[in-house]
Amino acid sequence: MTDDAADAPDGTLDARAAASDFRFDYRPPTIRFGRGSAAALADELADLGASRALVVTGQTVGTSPAVMDPIRAGLGDRLAGVFAETTPEKRLSTALAARDRMRESDADALVAVGGGSSLDVATVAALLAGDDRDPDAVGREFAETGTLTVPDAALPPVVAVPTTLAGAELSQVAGITADPAGGIVDSATAGGVSDPRLMPATTVYDPDLVATTPTGVLSASAMNGFDKGLETIYARNRTPITDATASHGLGVLAPALRAMGATAESAGTVDPETLIPVLEGIVLVQYGVSRPEGVTLSVIHAFGHALTKTYPVQQGAAHGIIAPHALRYLFAECDGRRDLLAEAFGVADAADPAEAVVREVGAVRDALGLPTRLRDVDGPDPDDFPEVAQAVLDDSFMANAPSELEATREEIEGVLRDAY
């Protein structure tokens, strides 16, 4: 049996089947889902044995009554304070400041509200709260290794309350950066931390709070989350469990995202009821993505990293532009489990399942109103494509590509040219 095929009942090879040998070690948080579920935050903290929580968020969310009033009401007398200082850069110095505020406010838990930036900062703050390392020691370790040691001591629990759709809240990984302006490193450093103990203890999905996010932000983050489902299907380290969650999640997400896009275009906002199936799909496609054995992110995310690390392209926009072209390239080089993807999108009877999948992904992108060409965003020019292509090949997520894919720089440049 190969990685990508198994014997079907009729004796043919069925590329929809997952590898026969796998290990699935996944330790997800408690999931609370539903409109108004932020009202149960105090109950969730009580279940975790926590008495006081510091809310970690960004300035925009932290000054939004539509978000913060339900958060404050839900926490009640368990609210220790609000740290509204996170930024998209996810600075290590910000995480250190959050740790210090946590100590000053006598908090024993963190509630991360907002997007992935706030969750990552809260996660690193919890890690730092596990021991007494001083900022200089933290900065030295991060500058030398690009990561931080997770202490053996028990870490304060993190409760995630996402207001975007990128799907960072079922992950044991947190990205972080450091800059000399923060005073703890001599040169700019980017890296991250990963450990099963860094998975949020609880995630609260409240469509009422997600509906407060501007539609442009929601649409971009949704494309990022949607692509996790695509990649989990064909990733080398997939399992039958992630096949089930990702394929069902894509089947829920595709029509739900198209409906979300139509609602946003006609009304200018997205109502909570429209978001319920979107959030359901996001939960499903990211369930099991982040595990001790690694993540199931692959080719599309490698492109996303290469484009956004060097150019001011928003991650979701990069994903929307690249995804159809990356999939068409993938299907040209290997099976890519096109049949299972086609089933998920309800196009299994198409004459060309691979091209039908590409069209479905493009339709979702277009419904969300995202850019369709690299030339329309502040990204690389064609002269830069060789450098970008090399960054794609060097990205760690390419190790999760199907085993039959032997990508070359010239081929990756071709994908970029097609997307331009």
Protein Blocks (a to p, Z undefined) as FASTA:
>chain_A
ZZkbccdfkopacfkbccfbdcdddddddddedehklmmmmmmmmmnopabdcddddfkl
mmmmklmmmmmmmnmmmlgbdcdfbcfklpaklmmmmmmmmmmnopabdcdeddfklmmm
mmmmmmmmmpccdfklmmmmmmmnopacddfbdcdddddddfbfnopmlccbdcddddfk
lopafbdcddddddfklpcfbdcddfklmmmpcfklmmmmmmmmmmmmmmmmmpmkbcfk
lmmmmmmmmmmmmmmmmmmmmmmmmnopacfklmmmmmmmmmmmmgokacfkbpfbdfkm
mmmmmmmmmpccdfklmmmmmmmmmmmmmmmmmnnlmmmmmmmnopmmpmblmlmmmmmm
mmmmmmnopafbfklpccddfklmmmmmmmmmmpmklmmpcfklccdfklmmmmmmmmZZ
